[in-house]
Amino acid sequence: MRRVVVVGIDPGTRRCGFGVVARTGSRLTVVESGVLAPGDHPLPHRLALILRALEALLARAGAAEVAVESVFAGISPRSALVLGHARGVVLAAAARAGLPVFEYAPAEAKLALTGNGRAEKPQLVRMVRALFGVEAGLADEADAIALAVCHLSRLGARRLRPAAAEERTTAAGGRPGAAPRTGAPGADAAPAALHRPRAAGRPRRPGAAARRRRSGGAA
């Protein structure tokens, strides 16, 4: 039976949640999850550490695709700028690994996991525990798992295509989508302490969220 692995990533410059979710047939299982915390460093160094840790994660996960949280309305311009930095690191790590990236609004991920697009953070943490047996220490971890579940449960995902970059590469005679394999500048520190992997929990059927939505959502 074919196994599909998706990495969900909740981007942030101080805490970056990740969740590796595998689907085998109709069953979903959390393979690994946690939060990357680069520590109290200047922003460029934090981004470099997160990039290196994400590259290591994607290399060992054997993922087919990456799901990331989109920039959402209602946040301050400064917060949107910081989130943009973090998302850029995620997109770069995925591109270097040769993986396609799909984006989802927070409400879409919440709806897929809990049946309620306005679910609060504690509800996401409880649902992750109930469905997968994962004790998410931080909401960032639960958010990332929700993104992976959302992608695996949907067919009409929207792939991010850096059209401007592809056009420039093609015009210069290069190959669109080519990604360098060199190390990240300024990322000399070992990223081993950046993440806290979590063991796989109980499997879950992806139809469960849809059934809860039809019956009025999760409690």
N, C-alpha and C positions, 0 to 999 in steps of 0.2 A: 504494500500500500504506500502511495507516494506521501512523503513528508515535506511540508513547506515550513520554512522558518522565517519569521519576520522580526526585525528589531525595532521596537518603538522607542523614541527618544524625546524626552521633555527637556528642551534646551534651556540652559541658564549659564551664567558666567561664574556663579558661586556654587550652585548645585545643579547638576545635569543628571536627570533620572533616565534610566534605561531599563527595558524589559525585553528579554528574548523569549518569544512565544512560538511554539511549534504546533502545527496542525497535521494530524495523521487521520485521514478520513474525515470524520465529523468531530473528532476530539481535539481539544486545545489543552496544551500543557505549558506552564511557565518553566523554561529551562534554566534561566538565570535572570536575576534582576538586582538592582541596587542604585546607588547614587554616586556620581563622580563629584568629589569635593576637592578642588585644587588648592585650597588653603588661602591664606591672606597674602597674596602676591599682587603686583601690579597687573592690570588688565591684560596686556599683551602676553605676559608669562602664564597667566591662568588659561588663556585661550590656547596657548601652545601645549600646555599640559593636558587639557581636555581633548585636543585634537589627537595627541599621541595615544591617550587612553582609549579613545573611540576607535582608532585604527586597530589597536590590539583586540578590542572587543569584537569588531566586525570580522577580523581575521580568524578568530577562534569560534565564532558563532555559526559559521556556515550558512549565513542568511541569504535569502533570495532577494529581499527587498527591505527598504527602510521606511518607517512611518514617522513623521515629525509633526509637532504642533505648529499650526500656522500662526502668523501675527494676527491678533484679534483686535477689534475696535473697542474703544473704551479705556485703553490704558494711556498713560501720559506719553508725550513725545520722547522724553528721556528714557522711559521704560521700553518703549518700542525700539529705540536705537540700541539699547543694551541687548534686548532680545534678538535684534537683527545680527549683532556680532555673534551671539551664541548659535543662531541658526546657520550663519555662514560657516562656522566650524563644522557643524553636523553635515552640511551639504558637501563641504570639502572632503571630509572623511569618507563619506559614501562614494563620492566620485573617484577618489583614489582607490577604493576597493572595487570599483566597477559596478556598483549597485544602484538601481533606480530608486528614487525618493518620491514618496507620496505625502501630501500634507492634509491635515484635518483640523478643523476648528475644535476648540475645547469642548463645545457642546455636542459635537458629533461623537467624540470619543466617550464622553460621559453617557450619552444615549446608548451606545453600543454595549457598554459594560453593565450599566445599571438599569437601563430602560427609562432614565430620567435625564434629559439634557441639561437640567439645572441642578444636578446633584452636587452637594457640598463635598469638600475634600474628605471629611471623616467617612462619608458614605462610600466613596471610592475605596478607601483603605479597608473598610469592612467587607465590601464586595469581593475585593481581591483575596481577602482571607477566606471568605466563605466558598468561593469558586475554586481557588487554586491552593489553598493552604499556605499562602505566602503572607508572612508578617511584615508588611511594608513599614519600615521605620520612619519614613518620610513620605509626604504626599507626592513628591516628585516621582518616586518609584511607582506608586499606584497610577499616576497619570501616564507614565511611559507604557505600563502594561496595558492600560486602556487604549492607547493609540495603536498598539500592535493588534489587540483584539478587534478594534474598529476596522483596521485594514483587512484582516483575515475574514471578516464577516460581510464585507462589501465588494461589489463587483465594479461599480462605476467610479473607481478612484481616479484622482486627477494627478498625473505625473508632472513634476516640476521640470521644465525644459529651459535651460539658460540660453535662450535664442540669441541674444546679443553676442555672447561669448562664442557660440557655434559659428555665427556669421563671420566674426573676426578671424576665427581659426581657418574657416574655409577660404576666406579672401586671401589669407596669407599662404595658402597652399598646403595647410596642415590637415590633419584628420579630426573632424568634429568628435568631441567626447573623449579625446585622448587625455589620460591622466598621468602625471609624473609619479614615480615610485620612490622618490628620494625622501629622506627624513624631514621632519618639520623643523624650520629654523628656530633656534632658541628653546628646543624641547629636550635638552640634555638630561634633565632630571628623570629618574625612573618613575613611571606612573603606577607602580604596583600598589601603592597605598591609596590610590585615588578612588578605588571602587570597592564595594562590599557585596560580592556575589551572594545570591540566595538560592537555596536548593529548590528543585522543582517540587511543586505541590501536586494536588490531585488533578486529574484531567477534567476537562469541561467540554460539553457539547455546545458548538457555536449557535445552535438554534435557541438556546435558553433565553438569551437576551431578547430575541424577537418575540418569543412567547410571552415574556414579561411585559413587553411593550404593548402587545395586543390585549393583555389583561389589565392594563392600567399602570404599569411601571413597578419598579422594585420598591419595597418599603424603606 
